[in-house]
Amino acid sequence: MPPKSKPDTSGLDKLKKDLAAGRPGQLYVFHGEETYLRDHYLGRLREAVLTGGLGEFNRHDIAARDMSPHALEEAVDCLPMMAERTLVEVADFDLFKAEEKDREEYARILSSLPDYCCLVLLYDVLEYKPDARTKLAQTVKAYGTAVNFARQSSRELADWVRRHFKAQGKEIDIRLCEELIFLCGDLMHNLQQEIGKIGAYAKGPAITRADIEAVATPQLDAVVFRIADAIGEKNYDKAAKVLGELYQMQKSPYEIMSALGKQLRQLYSARLALDQRRDAAALIRDNLKLTGLEDRAKVVCGDAAAFLPSAGEKFGLIFIDPPYAANLWEKTIKAISQFDILSNHGIIVCESPADQEMPPVDPPYFPRRTYRYGRVKITTYFREAEQ
C-alpha cells in the first residue's frame, strides 16, 4: 500500500524563516485543518509586525461581509502610526468567487502592496481552492506565500504531545501517546485541552492509561470503533453499553449512525481484503507447484502476530511490509526478536513510509542500513552469530 502524499510544507517553512529573520513578508494566505498551528503562527506574526506602543492601532481587520476592493485598498494604504509596519487581516473571504471585475482589482492591489504592509488572508471555515489558471491565483503565487497548516504526522504529533506533558512535569510512553491521539483525535487544539486535563489529574510523574481513561473525552470515531469491535466479537451487551456512552455524550442519532456506518464499511472492506488474500495464497501455492518448489516452501495465510510464536523454526530472510495505517512494525520486530526466529547472520527487511521512526532492537539483533526511495524507506536489521 503506497504511503499517503505529504502535504506541501514549503509555505510554512518560508513563514518560519521570515519570522526567524525578523522580516515578515507582505502577503500570506493561511489555510488548513490545523487551527492550533495557524493561531500560533498568526500570533507570532502579529508580534513581529505590530511593534511599538501603538501596535494594535496598526492592525486592520476586514470581515468577509465588509470586503471589497475599495475596503482592501483603504486598509493597505493606511500608513503605520509610530511604527514601521501595518498588519491587515481578511477573514474567510473567498477571493476566487468574487466578480470578475473585482478579481482584477484584487490582483492589482496584491501585486502592488506597500512595503510597510503585511496582508494576511485567513481561510478558517472556507476551503482555500485557488484556480491556478486565473490571473488572481498567479498574482497570489508570485507576490505571496500560501501557508498550509496541515494535520501533523503521527511521529510529529507524538513528539509534540510528549513535550507538552513534559512542560507539566509529566512523562508519557510513546504507546500511550498513540492511544491518546487515537482516542481524542489528531488535531492539536483538542489534544492541548486533553493534555491539560490529564496532566492536572495524574498524581504520579508518569501518565498512565488509567489517567487517560479517567478524564479524556473520546472523539466519536474512537467510541464507535469500540462498538464495531464489540459487534465483531458478537458481544452485543458490550456494544449496547458503549452506545449508551454515545448518548451520554449528547451525540445525535444521525452522527452515530454515520460514524457506525463508516466503521462497518471498513470491517466489510477488511473482510473482502482477507478473502482476496486467501485467493492470493492459493495462487502462490499453484505457482510453487508449477515450479517444482512445493516441497521447499510453506504458505501461511493468517495473522502474522499469531504465527510468530508458533513458527517453530528459524529463517534467514524476513520481509516485513504491513499496511502502513496499521503501524505494526514495532510489534512485529519485537516479536521476531523475542521468539528469536532469525538465524545467525539473518536479515530483516522492513518497508515503511519515509517518515516512520523504526523501533530499536536488543542484541543479538542490530540495525544495519536504511535506504530511501522517495516517500518509501527500507530499513534492514541483522542477527549477530552466537559466540
N, C-alpha and C positions, 0 to 999 in steps of 0.2 A: 504494500500500500504506500503510495508516494506521500511525502510529507506535505502539509499544507503550506502554501506560499506565505512567506513572511511579509508583514506589512511594510510599506515604504517608511523608513525612519530618517531619510535624508533631511526632511524639513525640521524634525525635532533636533537632529544633530546640528543643523545650521543655527537654530534658535539657541541651543546651549552654547555654541561658540560665540554668538553675538553677545549673549549675556555675560559670559566669562571675560570677554574683551571689553565690556562696558560700552559697547557701541550697538545698541538695538537698531534693526533695520527700519525701513519706512512703511512696509506693508507686510502684514501677516494674515493668513487665514487659519483660524483654529477650528478643528473639527475632529470627530472620532468619538468612540464609545467611552473612553476612559476619562470621565469628567474630573476625577480626583487629580490626575496629572495635568489636565487642562487648567483647572483652577490654580494649581500650584505654580505653573509657569506663567499664568496670567498675573498672579500676584508678584512674581519676581520681575516681570516686565514692567508692571506699574512702579515698583520700587526703583527700577533702573531709569525709567523715563521721567517720572514725576518727582524730581529732586527740588530742593529748596523749600522755604517755609510756606509757599503758596502752591504746593504740589497738586492737591486735588482741584484747585481753581483752574489748572491747565488740563483737566480731563473733561472730555466732552462725550456724553453718551447719546446715541441715537437709537430709539426703539424702532422696530420694524414698521409700525403704523405711521411713524413720522419721517421715514426715509424717502428721500427724493434727491435727484442730482443737485438741486439748489441747497437743500439742507446739508448734504455732504460737503459741498464746496464751501459753504459758510463755515462749517466746523473745521475743515482742514486749513482754511485761510486765517483762522484766529491766531494771532501772534501770542507767543508764550509770555506770561506775566512773571517777571523776576525769576526766570528760569531759562534753560537752553531749549527745552522741547515741550511739545504738547502731545497728549495721547487722545485719540479718537476711537471709541468702541461702538461698533454697529452690531446689534444683537438679532440673530435669527431673521435676517433679510436675505432672500434668495435673489442675488444679482441676475442670475441667468433666466429668471422668469419675468423680468421687467420688460416693458415695451421696448421695441427695437430702438426707438429714438433715445430712450433713457439709457439703454445699454451702451450706446455710442458715447453718451455724455459720461457715464461711469468710466468707460475705457479712457476717455480724455483726462478725467480727473486723476485716475490711478496712475497714469503714465507721467504725470507732472506734479507729484506731491512735493510740497516744500521740504527742504532739508530738516527743518525743525519739527516736522510732524511724523508721528508714528500712528498708523491706522491699523486697527485690528478688526477683522470681520469674524464674528463668533457664530458658529453653527452649533447650536445646542439641541433643540428639538428637530430642526430641519437637517436633512442629509445633504452633505456637500457633494454635488454632482455637476461639475463643470463640463460644458460641451467644448471639447478641445478644438472643434472646428471654428469656433467663433472668435472674433477679434477680442472680445472681452476676456475670454479664457486665456488667450495668448498674452494679453496685457498683464493679467494677474501672474502668469508664469514668468514673464520677463522682468517685472518690477517687484515681485513679492515672493513670499515663501509660504507654501501651504504646509501646515504642521498637522500631521495625523496622530492624534493621541489614541493609539490602538490598544486593545487588551494586551497585557504583558504575557510573555511566555511563562510556562509553568515554573521554570527554573528562576527567572527574574522575580516572579511573584513570591515564590517560596523564600528567596533571599530577603525580599522586602518585608515579608511577614516576620521573619526571624529578627531582622534589625529593629522592627517596631516593638517586638516583645522585649528585646534586649534593652531598649531605651527605658522600659518599665522595670528593669532589673530581673527579667524572666528569661528562661531558656525554653526552647521548644524543639523537639525532634523533627527531622525533615519529613518523616512519615505522617506525623500529626499535622504538620503544615499542609501536606497534600490533602489529608482528610478534612481539615478546616476549610480549605479552598473548595473542595467538592461540596461540603455541607452548606456553605454560605455564599458560594458563587465566586467568580474570579474578577469582580470589579473592586477596585481598591477603596472606593468610598464606603461601600458596605463593610468590607473587611476591616477598615480602620475602626469603625464603630464596634465590631465584634471583638477586635483585639483589645480595645479599651475595657469592654465588659469582662472579658475572660481574665485579663491581667489584674483587674481590680478584685475579681472573685478568688483567684488562685491563692492559696495560702503558702505553698512552698515555692522554692526558687525555680522549679521546672513545671511547665504546663503539662497536665495530664489529660487523657481522654475524658475522664470524669469531669474535669473543669469545663471542657468544651461542651459536653453534653448537658451540663447543668444550666448554662446561661446563653449559649449561642442560639441565634434564631436561624433555623434552616431555610434555605430557599425552596421554592415549590418543587423544582425538579428533583432535589435530593430526597424529599419526603415521598414523592410519587415513585421514585426509584425503589424505595423500601416496599411500597405497595406491590409493584410489579415483581419484585424479588419474592415477596410472600406468596403471590399468586403462582409464580413459577415453582415454588416449593409445595404448592397445594395447601398452604397454611392460611385458610380463609379467615380464621379468627384474628390472626395477626394483621391481615390486610384490612379487616374492618376496624381494628383498633387504630391503625395508622390513619385510616380515612377519617376517623373521629378527630385525630390531631389536626388534620387539614381544616375541618370545620371550625375547630377552636382558633385556628389562625385567621378565621373570617375570610377564607377564600371562597369565591363564588363557585357554584357547580360547573359553570362554563369553563372557568380556569382549570379546575380539577380534571374535568373530562378531556380538555385539550392536552394537558400535560400527561395524563394517563394514556391517552391515545398515542402520543408520541413514544412513550416508553414501550407500549405493547407492539408498536410498529417495529421498534428496534429489536425487541425479542423475536418477532417474526422474521426479520432480516437475518438475525443471528442463526435462527433455525435453518433458513434457506442456505446460509453460508456453510453450516455444518453438513447439510445434505450434499452440497456441491463438493465439500472437502472429501466426503466419502466416495463420491464419483471420481475425484482426482486420485484417491488412494487406490481405487480399483484400476485406474488407468496405469498407475505406476507398477502395480503387480503384473498387469498384462505386458508392459514393456520389459520388466525383468524376465518374464517367461520367454519372450521373443528373443532376448539377447543371451539367454542361457545363464543368467546370473541369479536365478530364483533361489538356488540353494545357498547363496552367499549374501543374501540380503533379507531384512525383515522390515515390513511396513507396519507401523503402528499409527492408527488414526484415533486420537483421543486428546485428553488434556495433558500437556507437557509436564505441568507441575505434579500431576498424579503419577505420570510414568517414571519420572526420575528416581524416586526412592526405590522403585521395584525393577530398575533396569537390569541389575544383576550382572553387569559386565562393564568393561572399560572401553572407551572409544579414542581413537587417535585424532579425530577431527570432529568438532561440533559446530554447526551453524545455528545462530540464533537470529531470527527475523520475525518477531511478533508484530501484530497490528500496533502501529505507533500509538494510537489512542489508549491502548490497554496498559502501557507503561510497565511491562513485565520484565525488563532487562535485569534489574537488581534481584528480583525474586528468583529468576531462572539461574543467574550466575551464582548466587549464593547456594542454591540447591545443588548445582553441579559440584561446587567446592565442598559443600557439606557431605555429600554422599560419595565424593571423590571418584567420579566415573570417567575422568580423563586419564589416559595412560601417560607414562613418563614421556616427556618431550611433546606431549599432545598439544593441540592448538584449538582455541575457541575463537570463532569469528562472529562478531555481532554487527548487524546493520541497524542504524538508528538515525533520527534527524540530526543535522549538523550541530544543533544547539543542545542536544541531550547530554546531560552530565552522566557519564558511565560510573558504575559503582567501583569502589576499591575492592581488592581481594587480599586474602591472607596467604602466606606461604603454606605449601609449596607452589601456589598459583601466583603468577606475576603478570602485570600488564606488559604488553610487548610494543606494538606500534599502532598508530592511528592514521587513517587515510581519509581525506576529504574529497568528495566529488560533488561540487555544487552544494545542494541542500541536504546531501546524504553523507553520513560518516560511517566508516568501517573501523571498528576497534577490535584488536586482537589481544588475547591472553595466552600464556603458555604454562605448562606444568613442568616444574623442575624435577629431574630424576631423583629418586630416593638414593641416599648415600648408603 
